[in-house]
Amino acid sequence: MAETRQINADQFISIYVTCPDQACAEQIAHALLDAQLIGCANLIDGARSLYRWQGEIADDRECVMIMKGRADRFPLIEETIRARHPYDVPCIIAWPFVAGHAPYLDWLAGETDAPPHR
């Protein structure tokens, strides 16, 4: 029988980031995965972003990233993203898991179990 762990969904977060292109998003995702700071990154290329920047309305194509990791590692996740992101003010937003599919949470816990390294 497989070992089961007591996993609480609230120890995990989803992290939403927009990047100027898929190459930037892939580079950030690989750095976070290599450091075991996230277990998964979904890249959604071709998103259209409309926003105000320096008094003007901008209309750009971007690559959206949705990643999953541990809440207590957000400071390292943010630092890793900021070190590799070309925007002056990158969108880096996290929200907690409210609930989750237990086998997925167990997998995510296993993928991010190692002490974080850079």
C-alpha positions, 0 to 999 in steps of 0.5 A, a space after each residue: 500500500 502506498 504511503 499517504 501523507 496528511 496534506 492541507 491544500 492551504 499550504 500551496 499556492 497558484 502563482 500567476 505571471 505574465 511574460 513578454 513571450 514564451 521563451 521568457 516564460 520557459 526560462 523562468 519555469 525551468 529555473 523554478 522547476 530546477 530549484 524545486 520551487 514549483 511542481 508545475 507551470 502552465 504556459 498559455 502563449 498568445 494572451 492579449 493584455 490591455 493595461 495602463 502604463 505610464 499614462 497610456 493604454 497598452 495592448 500587448 501579446 504576452 505569455 501567461 504562466 500559472 504555476 503551483 508551489 508551496 506558500 512558504 516558498 513564495 519569497 524565493 519564487 518571487 525572487 527567482 522570477 524577478 531576477 529573470 523577468 525583463 519588465 520593470 514591474 512584472 505581474 507576480 500574483 499568488 493565491 492560496 489553494 482552497 481545496 484540491 484533489 488529494 492525489 494531486 496535492 500529494 504529487 505536488 508535495 513530493 515534487 517540492 519536498 526538497 529544501 529549496 535551492 537556487 
